[in-house]
Amino acid sequence: MFTRPHFKDYIMAKSIAIAVAFILVFSILFLYFIPHKNDAFIAISLLTLGFSFFIFFIYRGAKKIQKELSTINKYLKNLEKIDKIDYKTHFYISEFEEINQNLIKVLKGAKKREDVKQRYNAKLKLKNRQRADMISAIAHEFRNPIASIMGYSQTLQDDPDIPKPLQEKFLTKIYNNGNKIETLLARLILWNKFESKEANVYKSTFDIYHLANEVKQSLEEAYKDRTIHLLGKTREVEADRTLIEVVLKNLVENALKYSKDDVTIDIQDSDILVIDKGVGIKEKEVDKVTKKFYRTGTQSWDNSMGLGLSIVKTILQLHQTKLTIVSKEGEGSTFSFMI
């Protein structure tokens, strides 16, 4: 079976063929024109020796060129697999050196594109996993209030003679669960704005104490058997009032959900603190609870789809400040921020 020769073999075959042809031709001429045979054989020997040296140097050059071609071929063959480029490789022939430099540029570009591709794939996988977590969290969070609404509604529909006080109790339960769904939807819409970079900060000057008092009254209506203490004094701040209200409401509601004692909002000269004496957070999880979709997997800490504290963190970042958490498991937590 015919196989294509290597560069060195091809050059050597051609050179030897040409050398043999020249030696034969000149040998005939020497034997014909030189009268003394000894002189003719000496001339033929010298010619053969000269061509031998000539072929040897051609062999050396062809071997060097083949080695350089092999290096270039290795680059091309492993273009997608190679992790490290041999920048120290230099070539004897100018054109090959230029090809090598161009190949290095190509390999750098390919490696950079591969890195970008891997980062993109990792980011895509993370997004897909977060989307799956989001769907799971939505299903989990919406299931209970929807089931409650359907259950109470079905009871009212099936038994029109239910006593008036019990009807009012059921209707209140339906309203509260509907309000919970509305809150969850508002949280999702707000987070979607943060994710799509559509949220804007509209700053104004307002009294943070009065805002905290509004949040206190609103949540005391929702949690009628709980007490929220408000400490401090009036203080004007410059921020987005609507977003800071979301921050306060999320922090206080978390405190109400995961503690049985009273909750305190403390408006200090530079900090706003929300203090509870609830279940607290494990030390290893304090830095994780503000991550989106983070859930510990326990019933003691569940911040509604893993978005509540993440939204708080994002809003505070938009205001060039941050959320500080000090917590001890079984004793309670303090959430604070400067504004």
Backbone torsions as a table, in degrees:
resi	resn	phi	psi	omega
1	MET	NA	130.7	-178.6
2	PHE	-72.6	131.6	175.0
3	THR	-124.8	145.1	-179.7
4	ARG	-69.4	134.9	-178.5
5	PRO	-76.0	158.0	172.1
6	HIS	-72.9	162.1	-176.5
7	PHE	-56.6	-47.5	-178.0
8	LYS	-61.5	-45.0	-179.5
9	ASP	-63.7	-39.7	-179.7
10	TYR	-64.7	-46.9	-179.8
11	ILE	-63.3	-42.2	-179.1
12	MET	-65.7	-41.2	180.0
13	ALA	-62.5	-45.1	179.2
14	LYS	-64.3	-45.2	-177.6
15	SER	-63.8	-44.1	-179.7
16	ILE	-65.0	-40.5	179.0
17	ALA	-62.1	-43.7	179.5
18	ILE	-66.4	-42.6	-179.2
19	ALA	-62.9	-44.2	179.0
20	VAL	-61.9	-41.4	-179.8
21	ALA	-63.6	-44.4	178.9
22	PHE	-63.5	-43.8	-179.4
23	ILE	-61.2	-42.3	179.2
24	LEU	-62.5	-46.2	-178.1
25	VAL	-63.1	-48.7	-177.6
26	PHE	-70.4	-31.1	176.9
27	SER	-62.5	-42.8	177.7
28	ILE	-62.4	-44.1	-179.7
29	LEU	-64.3	-42.5	179.2
30	PHE	-62.2	-44.9	-178.9
31	LEU	-65.5	-29.7	-177.5
32	TYR	-81.3	-41.7	-173.1
33	PHE	-94.9	-24.5	-179.9
34	ILE	-90.5	119.9	-174.7
35	PRO	-67.8	-35.3	-178.8
36	HIS	-90.3	124.2	-175.6
37	LYS	-64.7	-38.2	179.9
38	ASN	-60.5	-43.7	178.0
39	ASP	-62.8	-38.2	-180.0
40	ALA	-64.5	-43.0	179.9
41	PHE	-68.1	-35.0	175.8
42	ILE	-63.1	-44.3	178.7
43	ALA	-62.2	-42.2	179.0
44	ILE	-64.3	-39.8	179.2
45	SER	-63.8	-44.6	178.1
46	LEU	-63.0	-40.0	177.8
47	LEU	-62.6	-43.4	179.8
48	THR	-63.8	-42.2	178.3
49	LEU	-62.5	-41.4	179.1
50	GLY	-62.3	-44.8	179.0
51	PHE	-66.0	-31.6	178.5
52	SER	-63.7	-46.0	176.4
53	PHE	-61.7	-40.3	-179.8
54	PHE	-61.4	-44.9	-179.7
55	ILE	-67.1	-37.1	179.3
56	PHE	-61.1	-45.0	-180.0
57	PHE	-68.9	-34.7	174.8
58	ILE	-62.9	-41.1	179.1
59	TYR	-61.0	-44.9	179.3
60	ARG	-61.4	-45.4	-179.7
61	GLY	-65.6	-42.1	-179.6
62	ALA	-65.4	-37.5	178.9
63	LYS	-64.1	-42.5	179.3
64	LYS	-64.1	-44.4	179.5
65	ILE	-64.0	-40.8	179.5
66	GLN	-63.3	-37.6	178.3
67	LYS	-63.4	-42.0	179.5
68	GLU	-67.3	-38.8	176.7
69	LEU	-64.3	-37.7	178.8
70	SER	-64.0	-39.2	178.2
71	THR	-63.2	-46.1	177.8
72	ILE	-61.8	-42.5	-180.0
73	ASN	-63.4	-35.9	178.5
74	LYS	-64.1	-42.8	176.2
75	TYR	-57.3	-48.7	-177.0
76	LEU	-66.0	-38.3	-177.7
77	LYS	-66.4	-37.0	-177.4
78	ASN	-106.6	30.5	-174.7
79	LEU	-57.6	-38.8	-176.8
80	GLU	-89.4	-16.5	-174.8
81	LYS	-101.7	-26.6	-170.9
82	ILE	-65.1	133.4	179.4
83	ASP	-101.9	-30.9	-176.5
84	LYS	-127.5	129.1	-179.8
85	ILE	-94.3	133.0	179.3
86	ASP	-80.5	89.1	-177.6
87	TYR	-70.3	-16.3	-177.0
88	LYS	-81.8	-10.5	-179.2
89	THR	-69.7	126.5	177.9
90	HIS	-125.6	153.4	-174.9
91	PHE	-116.1	147.1	-179.5
92	TYR	-72.5	-38.6	-177.1
93	ILE	-90.6	133.6	-175.1
94	SER	-58.6	-43.9	-178.2
95	GLU	-63.3	-39.1	179.1
96	PHE	-67.9	-37.7	176.9
97	GLU	-62.6	-39.6	177.8
98	GLU	-65.7	-41.9	176.3
99	ILE	-61.2	-40.5	179.3
100	ASN	-61.3	-44.3	179.4
101	GLN	-63.6	-40.1	177.4
102	ASN	-66.0	-37.4	177.5
103	LEU	-65.2	-38.6	177.6
104	ILE	-60.1	-42.5	177.8
105	LYS	-62.5	-42.4	179.3
106	VAL	-63.7	-43.4	-179.7
107	LEU	-65.2	-40.0	176.8
108	LYS	-60.8	-45.6	179.2
109	GLY	-62.7	-42.4	179.8
110	ALA	-64.5	-41.8	178.9
111	LYS	-64.7	-40.9	179.6
112	LYS	-65.0	-42.9	177.8
113	ARG	-63.6	-37.1	179.1
114	GLU	-66.6	-40.1	177.6
115	ASP	-63.7	-43.0	178.2
116	VAL	-62.7	-42.0	179.6
117	LYS	-62.5	-42.7	179.7
118	GLN	-66.0	-40.9	177.6
119	ARG	-64.4	-40.5	179.0
120	TYR	-63.6	-43.4	179.5
121	ASN	-63.8	-40.3	178.3
122	ALA	-64.3	-41.4	179.0
123	LYS	-65.8	-39.0	179.2
124	LEU	-65.2	-42.4	177.7
125	LYS	-62.3	-41.1	178.5
126	LEU	-62.7	-43.8	179.4
127	LYS	-61.7	-43.7	179.5
128	ASN	-63.5	-41.3	178.6
129	ARG	-65.9	-40.7	177.8
130	GLN	-65.2	-37.9	178.1
131	ARG	-63.6	-41.8	178.0
132	ALA	-64.6	-41.8	177.3
133	ASP	-62.5	-39.5	-179.2
134	MET	-63.2	-46.7	180.0
135	ILE	-61.9	-42.4	178.8
136	SER	-63.5	-42.8	-179.9
137	ALA	-66.3	-41.6	178.5
138	ILE	-60.3	-47.2	-179.9
139	ALA	-59.5	-41.3	-178.8
140	HIS	-66.8	-46.5	-175.0
141	GLU	-71.5	-33.6	-176.2
142	PHE	-85.4	-20.4	-173.8
143	ARG	-62.7	-48.1	-176.2
144	ASN	-64.0	-51.2	179.3
145	PRO	-64.1	-36.3	178.5
146	ILE	-65.8	-43.1	178.5
147	ALA	-62.2	-39.9	179.0
148	SER	-64.7	-45.6	178.9
149	ILE	-59.2	-45.7	-179.4
150	MET	-65.4	-39.6	-178.6
151	GLY	-65.6	-49.9	180.0
152	TYR	-65.3	-39.7	179.5
153	SER	-64.3	-42.3	179.3
154	GLN	-62.7	-39.8	179.2
155	THR	-64.1	-44.6	178.3
156	LEU	-63.8	-36.8	-179.1
157	GLN	-71.7	-39.1	-176.9
158	ASP	-76.6	-27.8	-176.8
159	ASP	-129.5	87.7	-178.7
160	PRO	-68.9	-11.9	-176.9
161	ASP	-94.9	14.6	177.4
162	ILE	-59.7	137.7	179.6
163	PRO	-56.1	147.4	-176.2
164	LYS	-55.1	-47.3	179.6
165	PRO	-58.8	-38.3	-180.0
166	LEU	-70.3	-36.5	175.9
167	GLN	-60.3	-45.3	-179.5
168	GLU	-63.5	-37.0	178.3
169	LYS	-64.2	-44.2	179.9
170	PHE	-65.8	-41.0	179.5
171	LEU	-64.5	-37.7	176.5
172	THR	-63.1	-42.1	177.3
173	LYS	-61.2	-42.8	179.0
174	ILE	-62.3	-44.2	-179.7
175	TYR	-62.8	-45.8	-178.0
176	ASN	-62.8	-40.1	179.0
177	ASN	-70.3	-36.0	174.8
178	GLY	-64.3	-38.9	177.5
179	ASN	-65.9	-35.1	178.1
180	LYS	-65.8	-41.2	178.1
181	ILE	-63.2	-41.5	179.2
182	GLU	-62.2	-40.6	178.1
183	THR	-63.0	-43.9	178.7
184	LEU	-62.2	-42.0	178.5
185	LEU	-64.6	-41.1	178.2
186	ALA	-61.6	-38.9	179.3
187	ARG	-65.6	-41.5	178.3
188	LEU	-63.4	-43.1	-179.6
189	ILE	-63.8	-41.6	179.9
190	LEU	-64.8	-44.7	-179.9
191	TRP	-64.1	-37.7	178.1
192	ASN	-61.2	-36.7	177.2
193	LYS	-64.9	-40.4	177.5
194	PHE	-64.7	-42.2	-178.2
195	GLU	-65.8	-37.3	-178.4
196	SER	-90.9	7.7	178.2
197	LYS	60.9	31.9	-178.5
198	GLU	-100.0	-8.4	-178.1
199	ALA	-76.4	132.1	178.4
200	ASN	-117.6	151.1	178.0
201	VAL	-101.2	119.5	178.5
202	TYR	-110.9	96.6	-174.6
203	LYS	-79.8	146.3	174.0
204	SER	-150.9	167.9	178.5
205	THR	-97.0	126.7	-179.2
206	PHE	-150.6	167.4	-179.4
207	ASP	-90.5	113.8	-177.7
208	ILE	-66.6	-29.4	179.0
209	TYR	-67.0	-44.8	178.9
210	HIS	-63.8	-38.4	177.7
211	LEU	-64.1	-43.2	178.7
212	ALA	-62.8	-35.8	178.6
213	ASN	-66.8	-38.3	176.4
214	GLU	-62.8	-44.1	178.0
215	VAL	-62.0	-42.8	178.7
216	LYS	-57.9	-50.2	-178.5
217	GLN	-64.1	-41.1	-179.8
218	SER	-62.5	-44.5	-178.0
219	LEU	-76.0	-29.3	176.1
220	GLU	-67.8	-27.4	174.5
221	GLU	-71.0	-38.0	179.7
222	ALA	-75.7	-34.8	179.5
223	TYR	-114.1	78.2	-169.8
224	LYS	-65.5	-24.6	-177.9
225	ASP	-94.5	9.8	-178.0
226	ARG	-116.2	157.2	-179.8
227	THR	-122.4	134.5	177.0
228	ILE	-116.4	122.1	178.7
229	HIS	-94.0	138.5	177.5
230	LEU	-118.4	117.1	-179.2
231	LEU	-111.7	163.0	177.3
232	GLY	106.1	-161.0	-178.6
233	LYS	-143.8	171.9	-177.4
234	THR	-62.7	140.7	178.3
235	ARG	-154.1	126.7	179.6
236	GLU	-84.6	138.9	178.2
237	VAL	-133.3	162.1	175.9
238	GLU	-114.0	111.3	-177.0
239	ALA	-165.5	-180.0	174.9
240	ASP	-83.7	109.0	-173.3
241	ARG	-60.0	-42.7	-177.6
242	THR	-63.4	-44.3	-178.3
243	LEU	-70.3	-37.9	177.9
244	ILE	-66.9	-32.1	175.0
245	GLU	-63.7	-40.0	176.1
246	VAL	-60.9	-42.5	179.2
247	VAL	-59.6	-52.3	-178.4
248	LEU	-61.8	-43.5	-177.8
249	LYS	-64.6	-44.0	179.9
250	ASN	-62.9	-43.5	-178.2
251	LEU	-66.6	-45.0	-178.8
252	VAL	-68.1	-39.9	-179.8
253	GLU	-66.1	-38.5	174.3
254	ASN	-59.2	-44.3	-179.9
255	ALA	-62.8	-39.1	179.2
256	LEU	-67.4	-37.7	-176.3
257	LYS	-70.8	-35.2	-170.4
258	TYR	-113.8	28.3	172.3
259	SER	-150.7	153.2	179.6
260	LYS	-102.3	-22.6	-179.8
261	ASP	-83.0	-179.5	179.2
262	ASP	-66.6	156.2	178.1
263	VAL	-113.4	144.3	-176.4
264	THR	-122.0	132.4	169.8
265	ILE	-106.4	122.3	-176.4
266	ASP	-118.3	113.2	178.6
267	ILE	-94.1	103.8	-179.3
268	GLN	-99.4	-177.9	-176.1
269	ASP	-62.3	-36.6	-177.8
270	SER	-124.7	-21.5	-175.9
271	ASP	-116.6	154.2	169.9
272	ILE	-117.5	123.5	-175.8
273	LEU	-118.0	141.2	171.4
274	VAL	-119.5	117.7	-170.9
275	ILE	-118.8	133.3	174.5
276	ASP	-134.3	164.5	177.0
277	LYS	-119.7	49.8	-174.8
278	GLY	-96.7	-146.0	-173.5
279	VAL	-71.2	-21.5	-178.0
280	GLY	72.7	-179.6	-178.3
281	ILE	-127.3	139.4	176.6
282	LYS	-60.8	143.8	-176.1
283	GLU	-56.4	-39.6	-177.8
284	LYS	-72.0	-12.6	-176.9
285	GLU	-107.1	-3.7	-177.9
286	VAL	-59.1	-42.2	-178.0
287	ASP	-78.9	-7.9	-175.4
288	LYS	-100.9	-22.9	-171.3
289	VAL	-67.2	-17.5	178.7
290	THR	-90.6	-0.7	177.9
291	LYS	-78.9	142.7	-177.8
292	LYS	-66.1	141.8	179.3
293	PHE	66.8	10.1	-179.2
294	TYR	-78.2	131.4	175.6
295	ARG	-139.7	136.5	-176.4
296	THR	-77.1	-16.6	-178.0
297	GLY	87.3	4.5	177.2
298	THR	-114.5	165.0	179.5
299	GLN	-83.5	-9.0	-176.0
300	SER	-80.8	-18.6	-178.9
301	TRP	-144.4	108.6	-176.2
302	ASP	-146.5	99.7	-172.5
303	ASN	-95.5	51.2	171.8
304	SER	50.9	89.2	178.3
305	MET	66.6	8.1	-179.5
306	GLY	70.0	23.1	-176.8
307	LEU	-113.4	-25.4	-172.8
308	GLY	-53.2	-58.6	-178.1
309	LEU	-73.0	-27.3	175.9
310	SER	-65.9	-39.3	176.4
311	ILE	-64.1	-42.8	177.7
312	VAL	-57.3	-48.0	-179.0
313	LYS	-59.7	-43.9	-178.4
314	THR	-65.7	-42.9	179.5
315	ILE	-61.9	-43.2	-179.8
316	LEU	-67.0	-35.1	175.6
317	GLN	-63.1	-37.4	176.4
318	LEU	-63.8	-22.6	178.2
319	HIS	-100.3	16.1	179.3
320	GLN	56.5	39.1	174.7
321	THR	-141.4	-177.6	-175.9
322	LYS	-145.4	162.7	178.1
323	LEU	-90.8	130.4	176.4
324	THR	-111.2	130.5	-178.2
325	ILE	-119.5	125.0	172.8
326	VAL	-121.4	117.8	-173.5
327	SER	-145.7	149.8	174.3
328	LYS	-135.5	126.0	-174.9
329	GLU	-59.3	128.3	178.6
330	GLY	87.2	-7.7	-177.5
331	GLU	-118.7	-25.4	178.3
332	GLY	129.2	-178.8	-174.5
333	SER	-140.6	153.5	172.0
334	THR	-127.1	120.1	177.1
335	PHE	-107.3	126.5	-177.1
336	SER	-140.8	157.6	175.4
337	PHE	-154.0	155.0	177.5
338	MET	-97.8	147.9	175.5
339	ILE	-155.0	NA	NA
